[in-house]
């Protein structure tokens, strides 16, 4: 009977976008588009109104883009980088979410991470936790 276990050659990458990972990539891709389009529009049309909020939305878009890229790229290095970035994303969501509740006057307009992502159906707080669990399972 042939051996059905797969071993990776040194140059080969382990796929991270199979099964639930594909949904994760899709959700991160949607968040990239949402956060990036929101921040580009707000920064280009009304930056002086809420510069901190709009800059944080742009930072969120960059984080989402990096995680999406890492998931699609695959491999152990990309998995580790995505996992670290998911942890940083979660820390950012929790910090900004708390900040917007404690000092709402600091945010005349919402960010992607305001109120723990309430404007995005709490996906910004759920996604990094799900991502870290998925990436841990894929090691």
N, C-alpha and C positions, 0 to 999 in steps of 0.2 A: 504494500500500500504506500503511495507517495506521501511525502511529508507536506502537510497543508499549512504549516506555520510559515509566516513571512518574516524574512530577515532583511533588513535594509542594508544596502551597500553604503559605503561612506558618503557618496554624493547624493543619495536618495533622501527625499524628505517624507516624513510621515504626514499624511493628510489630516487636517483638522476640520474640514468642512464636509464631513460625512454625517448622515443622520441628523440629529439635533443641531450639530455644528452648522449645517446649512441654514437652518432657521436663525441661528445666532448671527451668522454673517449677513443674512438678509435684514434682520432688525438693526444691526449696526450700520448697514448701508443706508437704511431709511433715516436713521438718526443723523448720519453725516449730511445727507441732503437737507433735512429739516433744519439742523443747527447752522449749517453753512449758509443756506439761502436766507435764513432769518438774520444772521449776523451781518452778512454782506449788505443786505437791504438796509438794516438799521444803522450800520456804521456809515454807509454812503449817504443816507438821507437825513438822519437825526442824531448823529453821534454826540452832539453837545447836550442832548436831553438826558442821557443815561450812559455815559462812557464806560463805567465799570460793568454794568449789566451786559452791554453789547460786546465788550472785550471778553467777558467770561463765556458768552455764547460762542464766540469765535474759538476760544480755547477748547471748549467742549467739542466743537466740530473737528478740531485737529486731533484730539484724543480719540474720538470715534473713528476717524480716518485711519489713524495708526493701528488701532486694534483690528479694524476690518482688513487692512493690508496684511497684518501679521497672521490673521486667521487663514486668509487665502494663500499666503506664501507657504505656510506649513513648516514643518521641521522643528527640532527641539529648541533651537535658539529663538525662533519666532514665537513658539509656545511660551517660553519663559518671559520674553519681552511683553507679549500680550497679557500674560498673567500679572506682571508687575504694573502694567498700564491700567488694567482693570482695577487693581487695588488702589492705584492713585486716583482713578476715576471715582471710585466709591468714596474715597476720602474727600474728594472735591464736592461730590454731590451732598455728602453729609455736612461738610463745612458751609457750603453756600446755602443749602436748605435751612440749616440752623440760623445762619446769618440773616436770611431773608425773613425769618419768623421773629428773631430777636430785635433786629434793627430794620424794619421795613422801609423806613425813610431813606436808607442808604441805596435803595433800589426803586427809583421812580418808575421803572419798567422792569418786567420780568426777564430772567435769564432762562436758559434751558433747564438749569438745575434749581431754579427757584422753588421753594416749598417742596423740595425733594422730587421735583419733576412733575408736579401735579398737572401742569399745563400739557404734559406729554403722557398723561395717564400713568404716571409713576414709573414709566419705562426706564428713565435715567437711574433710578435707585435699584430696580430689579435686574436690569441688564448686566451690570458689573458682577453682581453676586452670581448670577447664572453663568456668566462667562468664566469666572474663576472656578466654579464647580466643574464646568465642562472641561476646561483646560487641565484641571487637576486629574480628572478621570482619563484624559488622553495621554498622560505621561507614560 
